[in-house]
Structures are given as structure tokens and as C-alpha cells.
């Protein structure tokens, strides 16, 4: 690195690095450091009436107050912060005081990783602290951290620019402690979900990410080229068709939690790379899946937050079962006054014009137009968890026709806080009907719909061997994490959201 590109603090830290090496101190030692305690555990378990316990802790040096022969430091580890009390004579019991006078006071910097061995005690001001008997440098920090200060309840010099936070998440996690909580909760969500499925006897599996046909959803895929096979491949947009193959193969309950990729727009609730859970259970239908989903989400909310309610912006969301159920056409009629049941494509197009949806063109089929109407006038109105049910056939190419309502299908989407969280079907297992649905999708592609599905002939072959009655669901893990942590944007629950390359 060119020294002209370095700040004064960075130059000083590099000089300290060299001084440490001259003193025979390796700034990046390879040996294991025997950590046996974490800050939060030390504070939670300390008792004044018990003898001081010996601990060995490690973390970043985040604060330092030097007062002659005694000093206080603040150490940050994976669980929190704790004060460290350091005296020259305890740290350097012999005649050589260099470790305290030179290393600690002059050559260490905020952000350096240190290890501390000592005893736990309570100071005269009542703060639980560690009295250091040994101090070891574990890693030298060459860049200064942002110094976030709090005074009288106000925060100064905060690291809060969204682009900087998402691009340099490692700094965000260090100086904004609440951010780490979001990702701890995200991990708890996944653990709770897996435990729930495993308790029901469903098996977690893995299916291909690189696929020769992008199937299972209506979306624009990412494409890549495989050099050895000399073929075009796609990053998967869904796991659905492979999981259904496994049901054909004899698994009664399978699920997958993994990445999907859609080459579409980005906003506060969409990222082109996202995590989705899909579950398929044989001999069930979409009515069973609604009840199962209520139980799942209620359990997750309790496991993560200790309550069935969570604050999301101005809205208090309750995941207490049961959830409201309403048909999509009933919802459109309720919000717009138009009854679209069994209306033709031309009639729906006329309704779009009357509602002022100017972007609708000839490439839009009936299903996509109904989806646009619902998205514009209805979706954002459903704040509490609501099952939107019974979608038109044109919107649901992989779904069984409704047993009682001609022209509709046995499908639901779960809306929470005005956004889709889950999508589920009574899965279509009639291979002839499925083939005809694919043909209709290809007609939409010919009209210019670049999100229309293509025929997956191997999946069709699998269906022809027979798939039992099955219900399936997909849940967006990123949006679920948004709701369970009360975050307003998807970027807050993705450790590394997609961003434009940084320009130096």
C-alpha cells in the first residue's frame, strides 16, 4: 500500500507494529489462546459473597483510561463488554516494566485484540471488572474504528450511514451492538424452524443451485455458462420442482432452506440473492398447510421474542393463531368494488384501465393483471397475518384446481405488514393438466412475458410416474427475519446485501 494513501493514525499504528516486533512481540501470534469465559457470563454469574474466580478472556480493546501506575480498559468480546483493571506492578511483577509502560500505554491502540488473564471483582463504584494479571496482544488493528460516543442519552459520531454500514458490515457489528442482535435472532429463527420440521418427521435435503431449466416460479433468472459441458445454466429461482421429484421418489416430507436467485429489481424488501424455505408434505392439502403455518410462525415468534407479538414500525403484529382467511378476488372486490370472478382477459384489462393502471400492456395475461390489481390496491392493506386464498388458474400454473370454485386454484399467500411472506398450494399432480398449464405459460412467453415458466420435461416425466396428493409452501426467510426483528428493510437482516461495486 502506498504510504500516501494512509492517514496519520494508520501510519502511527504501522509504526507501533514495527516497534512491537523490535521488542520481540509477535503482533499476530499463532498459538491457541485459552479463552474460558465470556463477558456476559462473567457479569451474570458474579456473586459478591463468593471468592474471586480466575478467568481468561479475549476481545477488542475498546476503551482505555491511563492513570499512572494503574489503568482501566474496556474489552469487547462476542457477548458484550467488561471493564479490565490493569496495574503496572501486577502486570509486571519483576523489575522490567516494559509491558505496561511501553506496550500497554504506548503501542496498543483501540481496536487491538488482546487476551487477559485475571480475577473478577467489583470496583468501589460497583462495576464488575477483571483484575488483569497477564495481558497478551493477539492481533494488531491497523485501521482506527469509528469512535461512537454517548452523553446524556445522545449519540455522537455514530456509524449510521446505510451504504457504509452494509458495505462494511464488520465495522457495523463492532460499533453498533444492536445490529448483532438482529443476526442472532435470524439464527434462532432458522433453528426454531428446523426443530419444528424435524419434530414432525420431515427431512432436510439439498437440491441443485445450478439448473438447466429455471423452474418452480415466475421470475427472471441469472444465467451462466458451464465451460466443460458447453451449456448454459441458470441459478435456481426456486427449489420446488426438485423437491417434488423427491416426493415422487417416496419421501413423505422434505424441506430445504437455501439461496434462490432472481434477476429482478432491488428495494427495501427485495434482494436478488435471498434465502427461502420450501416444504412439501404428501397426503396433505392447502387447508392443512394453513393451520400448520400458523403453528410454525407462532412457535418461531415465541422462541425468538418470548411473545407472539412484535413491533414492526408503527404496527404491532400478532402471530397468535388463527390468522384471517380471505379469497384474493374477495379482497379485490372489498378494496376496489370490482368483482373479477370468471371475468375474461379483455374484461380484466378494461378494469385495469378504469383503475388507472397505465403500465398494463398486451404482454400481460389475465393472471398477471389480477396480480397487479391486488398488489396496487390490496396487498399493503393487510397488516396482521392474513391468508389470501383461492387464486385464479392463470396465476397458479403449479396448483390444483379448486375443488368447489371453477376457474380458481387451491393456493394461498400469507400477507404480513403489507408484504407477502409465504406462498403455498395443494400441488398439481395431474401430469396432463400440468402439461397444459406449461403450454399456456409458453404462450405468455411468446407474447413477451420474460417471467413465464418454461416446460421442464424431466419434471413432467416424474409426474407421469405418479405423485401423491401433496401440499407445499415457500417462506421467505429474509422477510420473516425482518418481521421477527422489527426491521424496516431487508438489508438490515442480510449480513452482506447485494451492492454496486465500490469505486475507489
N, C-alpha and C positions, 0 to 999 in steps of 0.2 A: 504494500500500500504506500502511495506517495505521502510523505510526511506533510506536504502542503494541504492535503485533504483532511488532516486531523485537527481537532480543536485543541485548545490549550490543556483541557482536562485529560484528553486522550493521550497527549504527549507526556503529561506528568505520570499517568498510570503506566505507560510503557517504560518510563524511566524507573519507576518503583519496581516494575517487573525485573529489570536488569539488576537493580540493587539487591533484590531478594536472591537472585541467582548468585551474585557475588558473595552473599553471606552463606551460601551452601544450602539455601532453602529452595526446594523444587516447588514452583507455583502451581504445578499440575501433577501431584503425586499419583502413582498408580495403585498404591496399596489400598486394600479394603479399610474403610473406617467403621468401627464397631458401634454404629448407632443402636441404642437400646430404648429410646424414649422419644416421644413427640410432645410438642409444647402444650397442646390442648389436654393431653392425658396427664401431663405433669401438674397443670393448674387444677384440673378436675379432681385429681386424687390426693392433692396435698392436704395434710392434716397437721395443725399446729401442735397437737399433743403427742405426735409420733416422732421418732428420731429422724433426722435428715437422711434422705436417701441419695445414693450415688447415681448419677445419670451421665449418659453420653449422648449429646445431641449434635445436630449439624444443620446448617442452613445459611441463608444470606445475612450478612451484616447490614442492617437497615438503619441503624442509628448509632451515634457514639457521643458520649459526653466525657471529656478527659479532664480530670481534676487532680493534677499532680500525680501522686503515687497510687491513686485509686481512680477507676473509671467505670462508667456504665455503658453497656452496649445493648442493642436490640437485635435479636436473632429471629428471622422468619424461616419457618420450615413448611412442610406440606400441609400442616394442620393449623398453623397460626403463628403468633408472635409471643416471645417471652423476653424478659429483661435478663441480662447477664452482668454480674458484678465481677470486676477484674481488679485485682491489686498487684502492684509490682512485686511485692515480696512473696505472695502466694504463687504467682505465675513463674517467678524466677527466684527460687529459694537459695540459690548459691550466690556467688559474687557477680556472675555475669548477668546483667540486667538487660541485655540487648533485645530479647524477645519482647519485653514490654516497652522499653524506652525508644527503640528504633522500629521494630517490626510493627507492633500494635499501634503505637502513637503516630508513626510517620509513613509507613509503607503499605498499610492496609487502607482500603477505600470502601465506601459504601457500595454494596452490591457484591463484594467478595464472598465466596463460600468459605466458611470456617467450621471447624469442629471444636466442641467444648466438652471437657470432662469436669465434673464438679458435683457439688451438693446443692440440694434445693432448700431454700429458706424464705422467710418473709421479712422484708425490709421494715424499717421503722415507719415508713409511710404506708405500710400494709400491702406492698406489691410482692407477689410470689416471684422469686428470681432464682437464678442458678449462680452459685458462687464458683467461679472458674478456678480450677487447679491446673488444667492443661488447656492449651489453645493450639490448634493446628490449622494452617492455611490449606484449603482443599482445592480451590480454583480461583484464580485472579480474574477480576472483571476489568476489561479494557475500555468499556464504554460506560459513562455515567448514566444511572437511571434517572427518570424524571423525579423530582423531589416534590411530592404531593404533601401539602401542609394543611392542618386543620386548626382553627382557632375560633373559639366562641361559637361552635356549631357550624362554621363556614369553612368551605374547602377552597384552597388557593393552589394555583399552578397544577390543576388537575389534568390528567391524561385522558381527555374525553372526546377528542376528535374521532368520529366514527371511522373514517378511512384509515387513520393511523392505528386505531385500536384493532381493526380487523386485519390489517396488513402485518402489524407487529403484535400478534396475539400474545407472544411470550412476555412482552412488557406489560400488556394489559392485565395478564394474570398475576403479575408480580405486584403492581401498584394499585390495582382495583380489586380488592379481596372479594367483593360480592360477585364478580364475574366467574370466579372458580366455582361458586355455589351452583350456578346455572348448569355447569357441565357435570358436577357431582350428581345433581338431580337427574340429568339426562341419563347417566349411567344407571341410576336407581330405577328409572322408567323401564329401561331395557331388561334389567334383572327381574323386575316385578312381572313384566310381560312374559318372559321366558318361564318363570316359575309357574305362572298361571297355565300356560300351554302344556308344560311338562306334567303338571298335576292332572291334566285331563288326558294324558297319554299321547299327545301329539309330538311328532318327531321333527327336529330342526334339520334342514337339509341345505345343500348348496347347489345352485344351478349356474349355467354359463353366463358370463357377462358379455363375452364376445359371441354374437349370434349372426347367423347368415340371413335371418329374416327378423326384422324388428316387430314383434307381435305382442299381443296382450293388452294394448291400449291404443288410443287415438292420439298420436303425438309425433312430432318431427324428430328423427333420430340423429345422433352423431355417427359419422361413417369413417372407417379407416381401411387400410389396405394391408393384407397379410402377404408378405413377400414370398415366403416359401410355397404357399398354396396358390399364389397369384389370384386371390379372390378378394372381393370387397366384403367387409364385415361391419357390423353395427354394434355400438354399445347398447346394451339392452334398455328398453324403455319400461319393461315390466317383467316380472318372473312368472306370470300367470300360466302361459301355455306349457312351460316345462313342469310346473308343479302339477298341472292337470294330468300330464303324462304319467306322473308317479302315482296318482290316484288310479289311473287305468291299470298301472302295474301292480296294484294291490295294497298300497298304503292307505289306510282309512283316515289318517290325519297328518298332514305335513305343513310345515311353515318355513319361511325364510325371511331373515332380516338382513338386508343388504342394500348396496348402492344401485340406483337407477339413474339414467342419464337422458335428458330431453333437451333438444337443441332449440330452446324457446327463450322467451323474454325473462328478464330478471326484475324483481321488485321486492317489496317488503315481505312477501310470503312465498316467493319462488326463487329457487336456485337451480341452475342446470344440472348439478350433481346433488342428489338428495337420497335420503335413506327411507326405505319403505319396508313394511312388514306385510307379507301376504300369507294367508292361511286358507287351506282347503280341507273340508271335513266331509267324508262320504256319508250318505243317507240322511243329510240334513237339508233344510231349505232356508230361504232368506228370513222367514219369521223367527226360526230358531236362532239365526245369526244375530238378529236384533237384540234378543234377550241376552245372548252370550256376550255381545259387545258392551251392553250396559254393565254387566257384571265385571268385565275386564277393566273398563275405564274407571268404574267406582273403586275397584281394588287398587289400581295404579295410583289414583289420586290420594287414597288413604295411605298407601305405602310411602309415597313421596312427600306428602304435605301434612299427614296426620289428620286430615279432614276431607270431606267430599266437596268443599268449596274452595275456589281460588280466585283471587282478584286479577283480572286482565284489563289493564287500563281503567276505564270508568265502570266496567261491568264486573259484577260478582257472579261467576259462573258456578253452577251446581252440577256436579257429576253424580248426584244421587239418583239411582234408578227408581222408577222407569222414566224414559225420555218421551217427549211428544212424537207422534207419528202423523204425517200428512202427505197425501199424494202430490207429485210435482205439478200436475195440471190443476189440482185444487188450490195449491199455493199460488200459481199464476193467476187463477180466477180471483182468489182472495185479494191479491195485491194490485191487479190491473183491471179486473172486471171482465176479462176475455175468457171464454170457455173454448179451449183448443181441442177438446176430446173429439177424436175421429175427424178432425179438420184436414183438408187436403194440403199439399205443399203450397199451392197457389194461395189458398186461404190464409195459411200461416204467414206467408210472405206479405200479404196485404195487412195483416195485423202488425207486423214489424214496421211497416211504413206508417201506420196510424199511431204507433207508439214512438215514432221518431228515431228508430234505429237505422241511421243512414249508412252504416258500413256494410249492411247486408247486401250481397251481390248474388249473381247467378251461380257461383260456386257453392253456395250454402244449400245443403239439403234440408229437409224438414226437421230432422233431429238437431242439426247444428243451430237452426234458427230458434227452436224451442229452448235450447241451451243458452243462447244469447239473451232471450227474453228473461229467463229465470235468473241468469247472472246479473242482469241490469236492474231488475225490479224486485227481486225476491231474496236472493242469497244473503245479502247484507242485513236483512231484517231478522234473521234467525240467530239470536244471541245465545239463548240457552240451548243445550244439546237437543237437536231435533232430527228425526229420521225423515228424510224426503224420499217418498216411495213411488213405485209403480211408474217407471219411466216408459215413454213410447219406444216401440220396437226399433225405430230409426236411430235412437240414441244408444242402443244397447246390443251391439252385434254378437255378444258372447253370452247373452242372458236368455233364460227360458221365457216363453210367452206366459202371460198371466193366466192362471187357471180359471179366473172369473171375468176378466175385463179384456175383451178383444182389442187388439192393437197396442196393448201395454205389456210390460215385462215385469218379472219378479226381481226388482232391483231396488236398492236404497243407497242414498248417500247421507252421511251424517254431517250436519252443519253445526258448527260451534263458533260463537262470536263472529258470525257472518262469513265464515270460511268453511270449505269442505275439509273434513278430517278423515273420512273413511268412505269407501265405495264397495258395495257388496252385491252379490247375485245369488239367486238359485241358478246354478250353472247350466248352460245349454249343453245337453249330452245327446241330442238327436243329430247324427252326422249329416243327414240330408238337409235339415233345416239350417245347420251351421254352414254348410257349403253355400246355400242360397244367400245367407246373410253376408258371407265373404264376397260373393258376386256383387251384391248391392254396394258393398264398400268400394269395390274396384270401379264401379260406375261413378261413385263420388270422386275417386282419384282421377278418373278421366275428365271430370268436369273442372279439375284444378284444386281439389281439396288435398293439400300435402300432408294432412294428418290422418287420412283414411287408412284403414288396415289393408294389408295385403294377405293373400291366401298362403297359409302355412300348410303345405301338402302333407308333411310328416305328421303334424298335429291332427289333420283330418284322418290320416291312416290310423292313428292311435284311437281316435273316437270311434272309428268303424269296428275296432275290436271290442268296444263296449266300455263306457264309463258309468259307474253307478250314480244315482241321484246325489248331487254334491252341492254344498254351499261354500262360497269363497268370499274372502274380504281382503281389501288392502287398506292399511292405515299409514298415513304419512307420519313418520317418527319425528321429523323436524317440527312440523306443526303441533304435534302432540307435546313436544318439549316446550314450544312457545306457550301453550296454554297452561301446562303444569308449572311453569316458572313465572308466568305472568309477563312474558316479554313481548314487545310490540312488533319486532321484526325477526325474520328467520336468521338474519346474520348474527343475532345475539346468542343463538343456540348452536351455531356451526363454529367449530374451533377455527377453521380456515375457509371462510366463504370464498366463492369464485370472485376474482377481481381482475381488472385490467393489469397487464404487466407494469411494474414500477419503472418510471422513466427517471434516470439519473440526471 
